[in-house]
Amino acid sequence: MPGSLQQIQDLKSRIQQSIIGQEDVVDRLIIGLLANGNLLVEGLPGLAKTRAIKALARNLEADFSRIQFTPDLLPSDVTGTEVYHQSGGTGTFRFEKGPIFANIVLADEINRAPAKVQAALLEAMEERQVTVSGTTHVMDPLFMVMATQNPVEQEGTYPLPEAQMDRFLMHVLITYPPVADEVKVVELVRAEEQAALASGSEERKETSANPPVPQSAVFEARTDIAAVHVSEALVRYMADLVQATRTPALYTDELGRWIEIGASPRASIALDKCGRTHAWLAGRDYVDPLDVQAIVHDVLRHRLTLSFEAEGDGVTPDDMIDEIVKNVALT
């Protein structure tokens, strides 16, 4: 087993010690990190979204910041601003970095931010840089945004535009855990509270006992993933899946009525990146169709625009993706 794979699996197991019943979320966090992408995580409050990203940052050699998005947030609150410093009778402006300048950034309730703030975050996510007062500031090589949004509460929110949604590598849905897992969650939190009362911060204790996984493991993993083989037939299969979202009527009448706008070429690129990462995590140096099918819902669900008829019929993006996977053949 390559050393980088062993280190990443160790990172994954450490996160899972803090997160119970959300294995898919942990998997997608790791895939997003290794594929050098950003994640949009949607779920009701209390489903361990924040806990998951904090567990990732705590067990990885990385800086972490959390931005709570609110309607009164300004772009400078995210990116930073020029501050006037005076010394010795002269003054200069110096750039004070905002919370976006971290390796792992949690953008909490991103849909509560107005358009200007979302645009500022968009440049950082896509270009890996921030421009303030005409000066460009480059992000660190390890940079990942995990944005969360509440699917139910809509008061005081600003829907994300399609252009920004398309910048997210994957859109991950979190659901309620089963009862057995919820019992384990209660027991885990109780044990953490008891340990903290007995010997101080549990977080400090874990860090001293288990040194964080170095960033070099992530970069080595990305190099290995870039070499994972993808056959021509599988590349065509991924392109056909995306093309089916643009010409749905060629496959079934239902898809033709349900899908108004299909996915962009970023979807094909994301399928390739996530498929190779999924295969590498499974210990293989090649991608098979199951790797693509394992991540296709997360890659496509936020890139499809539903018709009014689909919304009226109660059809979800996942229903449409199921139908596409069923009708697109691997040639």
DRENSENU-594239 format. One line per 5 residues: number of its first residue (from 0); their letters; for each residue x negated, y negated, z negated of N, C-alpha, C. Coordinates in steps of 0.2 Angstrom, whole numbers, plus 5000, padded with zeros to 4 digits. Example, Ala and Ser with C-alpha at 12.3 -4.5 7.8 and 13.67 -1.06 7.14 Angstrom:
BEGIN
0	as	4934 5028 4961 4938 5022 4961 4934 5016 4961  4936 5011 4965 4932 5005 4964 4936 5000 4961
This chain:
BEGIN
0	mpgsl	4996 5006 5000 5000 5000 5000 4996 4994 5000  4997 4989 5005 4993 4983 5005 4993 4979 4998  4988 4976 4996 4988 4972 4990 4993 4967 4989  4994 4963 4995 4999 4958 4995 5006 4961 4994  5008 4967 4997 5014 4970 4996 5015 4972 4989
5	qqiqd	5010 4975 4985 5011 4977 4978 5012 4971 4974  5009 4965 4975 5010 4959 4972 5017 4956 4972  5019 4956 4979 5026 4954 4980 5031 4958 4977  5030 4965 4977 5035 4969 4973 5035 4968 4966  5029 4967 4963 5028 4965 4956 5032 4959 4954
10	lksri	5031 4954 4959 5035 4947 4958 5043 4949 4958  5045 4953 4963 5052 4955 4963 5054 4958 4957  5050 4963 4954 5052 4966 4948 5053 4962 4942  5048 4957 4942 5048 4952 4936 5055 4948 4936  5057 4946 4942 5063 4942 4943 5069 4946 4941
15	qqsii	5069 4952 4943 5075 4957 4942 5075 4958 4934  5070 4957 4930 5070 4958 4923 5074 4952 4920  5075 4947 4923 5078 4941 4921 5085 4940 4924  5086 4944 4930 5093 4943 4933 5096 4950 4934  5102 4951 4931 5105 4957 4931 5111 4957 4936
20	gqedv	5112 4962 4940 5118 4962 4945 5118 4958 4951  5112 4954 4952 5112 4950 4958 5106 4952 4962  5105 4959 4964 5100 4961 4968 5099 4958 4974  5105 4957 4978 5105 4954 4984 5102 4947 4984  5103 4943 4979 5101 4936 4978 5093 4936 4977
25	vdrli	5091 4941 4973 5083 4942 4972 5080 4943 4979  5083 4948 4983 5080 4950 4989 5080 4944 4994  5085 4940 4994 5085 4935 4999 5080 4929 4997  5079 4928 4990 5075 4924 4988 5068 4925 4990  5066 4932 4989 5059 4934 4991 5059 4934 4999
30	iglla	5064 4935 5003 5063 4935 5010 5063 4928 5012  5066 4923 5009 5066 4916 5011 5059 4913 5009  5056 4915 5004 5049 4913 5002 5044 4916 5007  5044 4922 5009 5039 4925 5013 5040 4923 5020  5047 4921 5022 5048 4919 5029 5047 4911 5030
35	ngnll	5045 4908 5025 5044 4901 5025 5050 4897 5027  5056 4899 5023 5062 4896 5025 5065 4893 5019  5071 4890 5020 5075 4887 5014 5082 4891 5014  5084 4891 5008 5091 4895 5007 5096 4890 5004  5102 4892 5007 5108 4889 5004 5112 4894 5000
40	veglp	5113 4893 4994 5116 4898 4990 5123 4896 4987  5128 4899 4989 5135 4897 4987 5138 4902 4982  5141 4899 4977 5144 4903 4972 5147 4899 4966  5151 4902 4963 5154 4898 4957 5149 4897 4952  5151 4892 4947 5146 4891 4942 5145 4897 4937
45	glakt	5139 4898 4934 5137 4903 4930 5135 4910 4933  5134 4910 4939 5132 4916 4942 5125 4917 4944  5121 4913 4939 5113 4914 4939 5110 4912 4945  5113 4907 4949 5109 4904 4954 5103 4900 4951  5104 4896 4947 5098 4892 4944 5093 4896 4940
50	raika	5096 4901 4937 5091 4906 4933 5087 4910 4938  5090 4912 4944 5086 4916 4949 5080 4912 4951  5081 4905 4953 5076 4901 4956 5071 4899 4951  5073 4898 4945 5068 4897 4939 5064 4903 4938  5067 4909 4938 5063 4915 4937 5058 4916 4942
55	larnl	5059 4914 4949 5054 4915 4954 5049 4910 4953  5050 4904 4951 5045 4899 4950 5041 4900 4944  5044 4903 4939 5040 4905 4933 5035 4910 4934  5037 4915 4938 5032 4921 4939 5028 4920 4945  5028 4914 4948 5024 4913 4954 5020 4907 4952
60	eadfs	5014 4907 4955 5009 4901 4953 5012 4895 4957  5017 4892 4955 5020 4886 4959 5023 4881 4954  5023 4875 4957 5027 4870 4953 5034 4870 4955  5038 4868 4950 5045 4869 4951 5049 4862 4949  5054 4860 4953 5058 4854 4951 5065 4856 4952
65	riqft	5069 4852 4949 5076 4853 4949 5079 4846 4951  5083 4846 4956 5087 4839 4957 5094 4840 4957  5097 4837 4952 5104 4837 4951 5108 4832 4956  5111 4834 4961 5114 4830 4966 5120 4827 4964  5121 4820 4964 5127 4817 4962 5129 4811 4967
70	pdllp	5135 4809 4967 5137 4804 4973 5133 4798 4972  5130 4796 4966 5126 4790 4966 5119 4790 4967  5117 4796 4969 5109 4798 4970 5107 4794 4976  5101 4791 4976 5098 4787 4981 5092 4792 4984  5091 4790 4991 5085 4794 4994 5079 4794 4990
75	sdvtg	5077 4788 4987 5071 4787 4984 5071 4791 4977  5077 4793 4975 5077 4798 4969 5075 4805 4971  5075 4806 4977 5072 4813 4979 5065 4813 4982  5064 4808 4986 5057 4807 4990 5052 4804 4986  5054 4799 4981 5049 4795 4978 5049 4788 4981
80	tevyh	5045 4783 4979 5046 4776 4981 5039 4773 4980  5038 4767 4983 5032 4763 4982 5033 4759 4976  5028 4759 4972 5029 4756 4965 5023 4751 4965  5025 4744 4963 5019 4739 4963 5015 4740 4956  5009 4740 4957 5004 4741 4951 5000 4735 4951
85	qsggt	4999 4731 4945 4995 4725 4945 4989 4726 4940  4983 4725 4942 4977 4726 4938 4972 4721 4940  4969 4717 4935 4964 4713 4936 4966 4707 4941  4972 4705 4940 4974 4699 4944 4977 4700 4951  4976 4707 4953 4978 4709 4960 4983 4714 4959
90	gtfrf	4987 4715 4964 4992 4720 4964 4992 4724 4970  4994 4730 4970 4995 4735 4976 5001 4739 4975  5004 4742 4980 5009 4746 4980 5006 4753 4981  5008 4758 4976 5006 4765 4976 5012 4769 4977  5012 4774 4981 5017 4779 4981 5018 4784 4975
95	ekgpi	5024 4784 4972 5025 4788 4966 5029 4794 4969  5027 4800 4969 5030 4806 4972 5037 4807 4968  5042 4809 4972 5048 4811 4969 5048 4819 4968  5054 4821 4965 5054 4828 4963 5054 4833 4969  5055 4830 4975 5054 4835 4981 5047 4837 4982
100	faniv	5042 4834 4979 5035 4836 4980 5033 4841 4975  5036 4847 4976 5035 4853 4972 5035 4859 4976  5032 4865 4974 5032 4871 4978 5039 4874 4979  5043 4874 4973 5049 4877 4973 5054 4872 4971  5059 4870 4975 5064 4865 4973 5071 4867 4973
105	ladei	5074 4866 4967 5081 4868 4967 5085 4862 4968  5089 4862 4973 5094 4856 4975 5101 4858 4973  5102 4856 4967 5108 4859 4963 5114 4855 4966  5120 4858 4968 5126 4855 4971 5124 4850 4976  5121 4852 4981 5119 4848 4987 5124 4844 4990
110	nrapa	5130 4847 4990 5136 4844 4994 5139 4838 4990  5136 4837 4984 5138 4831 4981 5134 4825 4982  5129 4825 4987 5125 4820 4989 5128 4816 4995  5127 4810 4995 5130 4806 5001 5125 4808 5007  5127 4805 5013 5123 4807 5019 5116 4804 5019
115	kvqaa	5114 4799 5016 5107 4796 5016 5103 4801 5012  5105 4803 5007 5101 4808 5003 5100 4814 5006  5106 4817 5009 5105 4823 5013 5100 4822 5019  5100 4816 5022 5095 4815 5028 5088 4815 5025  5087 4812 5019 5080 4812 5017 5078 4819 5015
120	lleam	5082 4823 5012 5080 4830 5011 5079 4834 5017  5083 4833 5023 5083 4836 5029 5076 4836 5032  5073 4830 5032 5066 4829 5034 5061 4833 5031  5062 4833 5024 5057 4837 5020 5058 4845 5022  5064 4847 5023 5065 4854 5024 5063 4856 5031
125	eerqv	5064 4852 5036 5062 4854 5043 5055 4852 5045  5053 4846 5043 5047 4844 5045 5041 4845 5040  5043 4847 5034 5038 4848 5029 5034 4842 5027  5038 4836 5028 5034 4830 5026 5040 4825 5024  5038 4819 5021 5042 4814 5019 5039 4807 5021
130	tvsgt	5043 4803 5024 5041 4796 5027 5044 4791 5022  5040 4787 5019 5042 4781 5015 5038 4775 5017  5042 4770 5018 5039 4763 5020 5034 4764 5026  5035 4768 5030 5031 4769 5036 5025 4774 5035  5024 4777 5030 5019 4781 5028 5022 4788 5027
135	thvmd	5018 4793 5031 5020 4800 5030 5016 4804 5025  5020 4807 5021 5017 4811 5015 5018 4819 5017  5013 4823 5017 5014 4830 5019 5015 4834 5013  5020 4839 5013 5021 4843 5008 5016 4848 5007  5016 4852 5001 5011 4857 5000 5012 4863 5005
140	plfmv	5007 4867 5007 5009 4873 5011 5014 4878 5009  5014 4879 5002 5020 4883 4999 5025 4878 4997  5031 4878 5001 5037 4874 5000 5043 4877 5001  5048 4877 4997 5054 4880 4998 5060 4877 4994  5065 4876 4998 5071 4872 4995 5076 4878 4994
145	matqn	5079 4878 4988 5085 4882 4987 5091 4878 4985  5095 4877 4989 5101 4872 4988 5107 4876 4986  5111 4874 4981 5117 4877 4979 5123 4873 4980  5129 4876 4981 5135 4872 4982 5141 4877 4979  5145 4873 4976 5151 4876 4973 5157 4877 4979
150	pveqe	5159 4883 4980 5164 4884 4986 5171 4882 4984  5172 4880 4978 5179 4879 4976 5180 4871 4975  5176 4868 4970 5177 4861 4968 5175 4857 4974  5180 4853 4977 5179 4849 4983 5179 4841 4981  5181 4839 4975 5182 4832 4973 5175 4829 4973
155	gtypl	5174 4823 4976 5168 4820 4975 5162 4823 4979  5164 4827 4984 5159 4831 4988 5158 4828 4995  5153 4829 4998 5151 4827 5005 5149 4833 5009  5154 4836 5013 5152 4842 5017 5145 4841 5021  5141 4847 5021 5135 4846 5024 5136 4846 5032
160	peaqm	5133 4842 5036 5134 4842 5043 5131 4848 5046  5133 4850 5052 5131 4856 5055 5123 4856 5056  5121 4850 5058 5113 4850 5059 5109 4852 5053  5112 4850 5047 5108 4852 5041 5109 4859 5039  5115 4861 5040 5117 4868 5039 5112 4873 5043
165	drflm	5111 4871 5049 5107 4875 5054 5100 4875 5051  5097 4870 5047 5091 4870 5045 5089 4876 5039  5095 4878 5036 5094 4883 5031 5093 4890 5035  5087 4894 5033 5086 4900 5035 5092 4905 5034  5094 4905 5028 5100 4910 5026 5105 4906 5022
170	hvlit	5111 4908 5022 5116 4906 5018 5119 4912 5014  5117 4912 5007 5118 4918 5003 5124 4917 4999  5129 4922 4999 5135 4921 4994 5134 4925 4988  5136 4922 4982 5135 4926 4976 5142 4927 4973  5144 4933 4971 5150 4935 4969 5150 4937 4961
175	yppva	5155 4938 4958 5155 4940 4951 5152 4947 4950  5148 4948 4945 5145 4954 4944 5151 4959 4941  5150 4966 4942 5154 4971 4939 5154 4971 4932  5159 4974 4928 5159 4973 4921 5153 4976 4918  5150 4982 4920 5145 4985 4917 5139 4980 4918
180	devkv	5138 4977 4923 5132 4972 4924 5133 4966 4919  5139 4964 4918 5141 4958 4914 5139 4960 4907  5140 4966 4905 5139 4968 4898 5131 4968 4897  5127 4970 4902 5120 4970 4902 5118 4962 4901  5121 4958 4905 5119 4951 4905 5120 4948 4898
185	velvr	5125 4950 4894 5127 4947 4888 5121 4950 4883  5119 4956 4884 5114 4959 4880 5107 4956 4881  5106 4955 4887 5099 4952 4889 5099 4945 4886  5104 4940 4887 5104 4934 4884 5103 4934 4876  5107 4939 4873 5106 4939 4866 5099 4941 4864
190	aeeqa	5096 4946 4868 5089 4948 4866 5084 4942 4867  5085 4938 4872 5081 4932 4873 5082 4927 4868  5088 4926 4865 5089 4921 4860 5085 4924 4853  5086 4930 4852 5083 4933 4846 5075 4933 4846  5072 4934 4852 5065 4933 4853 5063 4926 4853
195	alasg	5067 4922 4855 5065 4915 4855 5065 4912 4848  5070 4914 4844 5070 4912 4837 5064 4915 4833  5062 4922 4835 5057 4925 4831 5050 4923 4832  5049 4921 4838 5042 4920 4840 5041 4914 4845  5046 4909 4845 5045 4903 4849 5048 4905 4856
200	seerk	5046 4901 4861 5049 4901 4867 5047 4908 4871  5052 4911 4873 5051 4917 4877 5048 4916 4883  5049 4910 4886 5046 4909 4893 5038 4908 4892  5036 4905 4886 5029 4905 4885 5026 4912 4884  5029 4916 4880 5027 4922 4879 5026 4927 4885
205	etsan	5031 4926 4889 5031 4930 4896 5025 4928 4900  5024 4921 4900 5019 4919 4905 5012 4921 4902  5011 4921 4896 5004 4923 4893 5003 4930 4894  5008 4934 4893 5007 4941 4894 5007 4944 4901  5010 4940 4906 5010 4942 4913 5008 4936 4917
210	ppvpq	5002 4935 4919 4999 4929 4923 5003 4929 4929  5005 4923 4931 5009 4922 4937 5006 4925 4944  5010 4927 4948 5007 4930 4955 5004 4924 4958  4998 4924 4961 4995 4919 4964 4998 4917 4971  4998 4911 4973 5000 4909 4980 4997 4912 4985
215	savfe	4991 4914 4984 4987 4918 4990 4991 4924 4992  4994 4927 4987 4998 4933 4989 5004 4932 4994  5007 4926 4993 5012 4924 4998 5009 4923 5005  5003 4919 5005 5000 4918 5012 4998 4924 5015  4995 4929 5011 4993 4935 5014 4999 4939 5016
220	artdi	5004 4939 5013 5010 4943 5015 5013 4940 5021  5013 4933 5022 5015 4930 5028 5011 4932 5034  5004 4933 5033 5000 4935 5038 5001 4942 5040  5003 4946 5036 5004 4953 5037 5011 4954 5041  5016 4949 5039 5023 4949 5042 5022 4947 5049
225	aavhv	5018 4942 5050 5017 4940 5057 5015 4945 5062  5011 4951 5059 5009 4956 5063 5014 4962 5064  5020 4962 5061 5025 4967 5061 5027 4967 5068  5028 4973 5071 5029 4974 5078 5037 4974 5079  5039 4970 5084 5046 4970 5086 5046 4972 5093
230	sealv	5050 4977 5095 5050 4980 5102 5054 4975 5106  5053 4975 5113 5057 4971 5117 5064 4972 5117  5066 4978 5116 5073 4980 5116 5076 4977 5109  5073 4977 5104 5076 4974 5098 5076 4966 5098  5071 4963 5102 5071 4956 5103 5078 4954 5107
235	rymad	5079 4958 5112 5085 4957 5116 5091 4958 5112  5091 4963 5107 5097 4965 5103 5098 4958 5099  5093 4955 5096 5094 4949 5092 5097 4944 5096  5094 4943 5102 5097 4938 5106 5104 4939 5108  5106 4945 5110 5112 4947 5111 5117 4945 5106
240	lvqat	5115 4947 5100 5120 4945 5094 5121 4938 5093  5116 4934 5095 5117 4927 5094 5121 4924 5100  5120 4927 5106 5124 4925 5112 5131 4927 5112  5132 4932 5108 5139 4934 5107 5143 4929 5103  5140 4925 5099 5144 4920 5095 5145 4914 5100
245	rtpal	5142 4914 5106 5143 4908 5110 5148 4910 5116  5148 4917 5117 5153 4919 5122 5158 4925 5119  5161 4923 5114 5165 4928 5110 5170 4932 5114  5173 4928 5119 5179 4930 5122 5177 4936 5127  5170 4937 5129 5168 4942 5133 5168 4949 5129
250	ytdel	5169 4949 5122 5169 4955 5118 5176 4957 5116  5179 4953 5113 5186 4954 5111 5190 4948 5111  5197 4948 5112 5201 4943 5112 5201 4939 5105  5201 4943 5100 5201 4940 5093 5195 4936 5092  5189 4938 5094 5183 4934 5093 5183 4927 5097
255	grwie	5186 4928 5103 5187 4922 5107 5192 4917 5104  5197 4919 5100 5201 4915 5097 5198 4912 5090  5194 4916 5087 5191 4914 5081 5185 4909 5081  5181 4910 5086 5174 4906 5085 5175 4900 5090  5174 4894 5087 5174 4888 5091 5168 4886 5094
260	igasp	5163 4887 5090 5156 4885 5092 5151 4890 5089  5147 4893 5093 5142 4898 5091 5135 4895 5088  5131 4900 5087 5124 4898 5084 5119 4896 5089  5115 4892 5086 5109 4889 5090 5103 4894 5091  5098 4892 5095 5092 4897 5095 5089 4898 5088
265	rasia	5090 4893 5084 5087 4894 5077 5089 4901 5074  5095 4903 5076 5098 4909 5073 5094 4915 5075  5092 4915 5082 5088 4920 5084 5081 4920 5081  5078 4914 5080 5072 4914 5077 5072 4917 5070  5078 4915 5066 5079 4917 5059 5080 4924 5059
270	ldkcg	5083 4927 5064 5084 4935 5064 5077 4938 5064  5073 4935 5069 5066 4938 5070 5062 4938 5063  5062 4932 5060 5058 4931 5054 5060 4935 5048  5067 4935 5047 5070 4939 5042 5069 4946 5043  5070 4948 5049 5070 4955 5051 5063 4958 5050
275	rthaw	5058 4954 5052 5051 4957 5051 5049 4957 5043  5052 4952 5039 5051 4952 5032 5054 4957 5029  5060 4959 5031 5064 4965 5028 5060 4971 5029  5058 4972 5035 5054 4978 5037 5047 4979 5033  5044 4973 5032 5038 4973 5028 5039 4975 5021
280	lagrd	5044 4972 5018 5046 4974 5011 5047 4981 5010  5050 4984 5015 5051 4991 5015 5045 4995 5016  5039 4992 5018 5033 4996 5019 5032 4998 5026  5036 4995 5031 5035 4997 5038 5031 4992 5042  5028 4994 5047 5025 4989 5051 5028 4988 5058
285	yvdpl	5035 4990 5058 5039 4989 5064 5046 4987 5061  5050 4984 5066 5057 4982 5064 5062 4987 5067  5067 4989 5064 5072 4993 5067 5078 4990 5066  5084 4992 5070 5090 4989 5070 5093 4988 5063  5092 4992 5058 5095 4992 5052 5092 4986 5048
290	dvqai	5086 4984 5050 5083 4978 5047 5087 4972 5049  5088 4971 5055 5092 4966 5058 5099 4966 5055  5102 4971 5055 5109 4972 5052 5109 4970 5045  5104 4971 5041 5104 4970 5034 5104 4962 5032  5102 4958 5037 5101 4951 5036 5105 4947 5040
295	vhdvl	5109 4950 5045 5112 4946 5050 5118 4942 5047  5121 4944 5042 5127 4940 5039 5124 4934 5036  5118 4934 5032 5115 4929 5029 5113 4924 5034  5111 4926 5040 5108 4922 5045 5113 4918 5049  5119 4921 5050 5124 4918 5055 5130 4915 5051
300	rhrlt	5131 4917 5045 5138 4915 5043 5138 4907 5042  5133 4903 5041 5133 4896 5041 5132 4893 5048  5131 4897 5053 5130 4894 5059 5136 4895 5064  5141 4897 5062 5147 4898 5066 5152 4893 5064  5156 4890 5069 5161 4885 5067 5168 4889 5069
305	lsfea	5172 4890 5064 5178 4893 5065 5183 4889 5068  5188 4892 5072 5194 4888 5075 5199 4888 5069  5204 4883 5071 5209 4882 5066 5213 4889 5066  5214 4892 5071 5217 4898 5071 5214 4903 5066  5208 4904 5066 5204 4909 5062 5205 4907 5055
310	egdgv	5205 4900 5053 5206 4898 5046 5213 4900 5044  5218 4899 5049 5225 4900 5047 5226 4908 5046  5222 4912 5050 5223 4919 5049 5219 4922 5043  5216 4917 5040 5212 4919 5034 5206 4923 5036  5203 4922 5042 5197 4926 5044 5191 4922 5041
315	tpddm	5186 4926 5039 5180 4923 5036 5174 4924 5042  5169 4920 5041 5163 4921 5045 5160 4928 5045  5161 4931 5039 5158 4938 5039 5162 4943 5043  5169 4942 5043 5173 4946 5047 5171 4946 5054  5170 4940 5057 5168 4939 5064 5161 4942 5065
320	ideiv	5156 4941 5060 5150 4945 5061 5150 4952 5061  5155 4955 5057 5156 4962 5057 5158 4964 5064  5163 4960 5067 5166 4962 5074 5160 4961 5079  5156 4956 5078 5151 4956 5083 5146 4961 5083  5144 4963 5077 5139 4969 5076 5142 4975 5079
325	knval	5149 4976 5078 5152 4982 5080 5152 4982 5088  5152 4977 5091 5153 4976 5099 5147 4975 5103  5142 4973 5099 5135 4972 5103 5131 4978 5102  5129 4981 5108 5125 4987 5108 5118 4986 5109  5114 4990 5106 5106 4990 5107 5105 4993 5113
330	t	5102 4990 5118 5100 4992 5125 5093 4994 5126
